[in-house]
Amino acid sequence: MSQPNKYANNNLNDVKQLGLWASIMSLGYIFWLVGGMEIIERIAYYGVKASASLYATDAVSKGGLGLTMSDYGTIMFIFALTQTFVPIFLGGTADRLGYKETIAAATIIKICAYITMASFPSFLGFTIGAMLLALGTGIFKPGIQGTMVKSVKRETSTMAWGIFYQLVNIGGWLGPLIAVQLRQLSWNALFYTCAVIISLNFILLFLYKEPGKEERETRKEKIKSGEITQKSLWRESINEVKKPLVLGYMFAFSGFWFMFNAMFDVLPKHIDDWVNTSTIVTDLFGASGTQNPLMIGLLGLNHAGTKVMPEYLMSINFFMIATTCFLVAGLTAKFRILSSMLVGCILCCLAMALVGFTPMAWAIVVGIIVFSLGEMLLSPKKGEFMGNIAPSDKKAMYLGFVMLPQGIGWTLEGKLGPWLYDVYASKDLLAREYLIDLGMLKEQVAIIKNGEAFDVLLSYTGKSAQTMTDALYQANNIGMAWYIIATVGAISGVGIFLYAKWVYRLQKHISASEQYNLEKTQTA
C-alpha cells in the first residue's frame, strides 16, 4: 500500500488565471473594502516609518531624539523582531478568533503606539511606541490578508494580489507626503495625526460581513462537541514551519529581505546626509525654487520650496508601484512565480549598488525606480505563492509564514544596516573625526551632542554645508555600506534560483506520482 504524500494538501501548481478585465470584474466589494483599510493603515504606518531614522538621529535642539544610527538600529531590531514574528506564531489566531476581531484589536494597539511616541520623546518612549506599532502591524496583516484571500477565487489570485499591492502602495505614497509637511511643523503633529488616521478603519469594519465566518463558527462548534480535535496553535504552527517547502522558502529569501529593508531603514538618512536634492528643484523650477503650495505638497519639498525632502524620494517607490503594479501584475500573471521573484531580486541588487556608487540626486531617483520595478516583480508573488500552497483552513497561518524570511532578514538588517551606516557613512561621526584632524581636542569633540557635529564643523571651518558635505564624501568610502548590502542580496538571489529548481522538480514528481496512483486505481 502506497504512503500518503505529505504535500498532497498543498497545491503547488500555478492555476490558470482569468484575463485582465475578467479578473477585475470578478473582485467583490469585500476585496475593495479590505484594500481601503490597508490604504488607511499604510498612510499612518509609513507616515512614521519613512521619517523614523530622521527623527531618531536629529539633534535634540531640533526636536529629534539625538541618537546615533547604531542606537536607532537597536530600536529597529526590536521593531522588526516584533512585527515579523508575531504573525508567524499568532497569524493562525485570526483563523480561529475571526479576521474582523483581530483587525479591530490591531487598530487599537496602533493608536496607542502613535500616542506613546508623541507623549514620550525619548529612547525608551520611542522604543515602546515602536514595539506597540510593530505588535499592532503584526496582528493586522494576517487578518487583513486572510480576509482578502477568502474573498477572491484562485483563478483571479494573481490579479487580486497585484491590485491589493497597488492599493497598499497608494497608502505608502500618501504617508510620506503627509509626514514631510507635518514634521516640519512638529513631530507631535505627525504622531497625533497618524493616530487619527488609523482610527478611520473602525468605520470600514462595520461595512462588510466576514467571508468564511460560517465555516469558522461551524468548526468551533465541532471542536466544542468533540467531533474534531484542535491542535495547539503554537504546536500546529511549528509543525507547519518544519515542512521543507516553508524551510526552503525561509532560507532562500532571508538575504533579499535584509537588502530590501535597508532601503527603507537606512536610505532616508543617507539621502538626508549626502544627497543634494536641491539640484532636482533647480532643474525643475530654476535656481529660486518654487513657492507654489501645490508643488511643495505633491513633490514633498521643504516649506521654502528649495529642496526635496528624503521622505518624498522614498515615496517614489510607492507612487511607481501604485501607478504601474496593476500593469506589471497583468503582464506577469502567466509567468512562473519563482522566475518573476528571481528577476526582481537581481534588479533590487543593482539599485543598491547604484545608491552606493554616487550621491547624485537624479541617480538616486533612478536607483529607487529600478528597485521599485524589482519589488513589483517579487513582493506580490511571495504572498500569492504562500496563499496557493496553504491548506484552506490555515490561510492566515501560512500568510504569516511569508514573514519568516522577512523576520530573519529584517531583524538582522534592523541592527546591522544602521550599524554599517555608522561605520562607513555617518555624517555626524565623520564630522567628529574631521574636527579632530583639524586640531580640535578630542575632549571638546566628545561633548558635542549627537546630531550637532556637522553644524559645529561648519562653524569651525566657516565653509558652506555643501562644500563640507562634498569634502567628507570624497574623503571616505561612503558607498561601502551599500555594496555590502547589495552583496547580501546577490547571495540570496543564488538561493532563490536553487530553491526554484527544487520546487519545480518537486512539483513534477508530485504530478507524476498522482497520475500513477490514478492509473493504478483505474486498472484495479
Buried (B, 14 or more C-beta within 10 A) or exposed (E): EEEEEEBEEBBBEBEEBBEBEEBBEBBEEBBBBBBBBBBBBBBBBBBBBBBBBBBBBBBBEEBBBBBBBBBBBBBBBBBBBBBBBBBBBBBBBBBBBBBBBBBBBBBBBBBBBBBBBBEBBEBEBBBBBBBBBBBBBBBBBBBBBBBBBBBBEBBBBBBBBBBBBBBBBBBBBBBBBBBBBBBBEEBBBBBBBBBEBBBBBBEBBEEBEBBBEEEBEEBBEEEEEEEEEEEEBEEBBEEBBEBEBBEBBBBBBBBBBBBBBBBBBBBBBBBBBBBBBBBBBBEEBEEEBBEEEEBBBEBBBBEEBBBBBBBBBBBBBBBBBBEBBBEBBBBBBEBBBBBBBBBBBBBBBBBBBBBBEBBBBEBBBBBBBBBBBBBBBBBBBBBBBBBBBBEEBBBBBBBBBBBBBBBBBBBBBBBBBBBBBBBBBBBBBBBBBBBEEEEBEEEEBEEBEBBBBBBBBBEBBEBEEEEBBBBBBEEBEBBBBBBBBBBBBBBBBEBBBEBBEBBBEBBEEBEEBEEEEEEEEEEE
